[in-house]
Amino acid sequence: MTLSSLYDGRTCKTRRLHSLFLGIANNCTIWLSFTSDQVDAEELIKTIQNQPHDGHHHHISERSFSHTTPYSSRYASKQELSKFKIPYDGAPADAVHQMLKDELDLDGKPNLNLASFVGTFMEREAEALMIENLAKNLADADEYPAMMAMHARCVSIIAHFWGAQKGETAIGSATTGSSEAIHLGGLAMKRRWQEKRQAAGKDTSKPNIIMGANAQVALEKFARYFEVEARILNVSEKSHFRLDPELVRQNIDENTIGVFVILGSTYTGHFEPVEEISKILDEYEQKTGVDIPIHVDAASGGFVAPFTNAKAGGPKWYALLFDMPPFPLYNN
């Protein structure tokens, strides 16, 4: 490949380009120097790619990518490994793996993410179990009965964390994440409210739900997706940037389907005052006869509160959640 063969009628269109380093391919370093006014980079690339390659030193494989690296250069090969379309000739698995792995390496490290609401460490045995069972469909109970039996045991384990008593049956379900759990809990409260209102012959067109301004976005999404008015209450230094019980008292009414309370506030990680809010709802029910439930978003506190002796936010949590009305829904 010679410089003169590149500088033909098509590349003479280039202008105002002082010099261009084309890279190193097959031990051939290419540096072009111009004194012209206009750059037609795509035309230049096409010209280079269409040049005949004489001798084994300048041979380029018909395959447009290497089996050892996913990074085919547009200056050294006829076609790149596409990221947006399936390559016509396919692509080697090791090259695709390397390309995607390198992209994902740009993400943050989970074990350094102090704002995460998800686990950042698990034993190798747990990881191995997950990988071994990735292909199983949790929703297909008939095909995978052993997994469903294990699912039921997990519900029982969590119920006992929270003080389930002998003879009681906890109802629970695994979800794809806390957002789905919040939506299911909110929808259950809405259906419960609708059924009571319909039985009493009352209007069901204006449901509302209470949450603090510190609530994570999934709580607001529930209200938007399921057509419920979101009454988002301000938080302050006085309320420790948590849901303010006094504002709850001022904003509930007969159309309130429930109150979202968080164990592990998005802003600070604080447990919100479940007991205090529950007492306010008890008082409201005594005055009006309207029963308003609580949904506890266990967020980062679901696997902390059952093991702590700090009594954060009130008395021991199992007594708080299971002994006091209104009986709350919660997601762990």
Secondary structure, DSSP 8 states (H G I E B T S, - for coil): --HHHHSSTTGGG-BS--EEEEEEETTEEEEEE---B---HHHHHHHHHTS---SGGG---SSSS-SS-S---TTTSSS---SSS--TT---HHHHHHHHHHHHTTS--GGG-TT-SS-----HHHHHHHHHTTT--TT-TTT-HHHHHHHHHHHHHHHHHTT--TT--------SSHHHHHHHHHHHHHHHHHHHHHHTT---S--EEEEETTS-HHHHHHHHHTT-EEEEE---TTTTTS--HHHHHHH--TTEEEEEEEBS-TTT--B--HHHHHHHHHHHHHHH-----EEEE-TTTTTTGGG-SS-TTSS-HHHHHHHSSS--EEE-
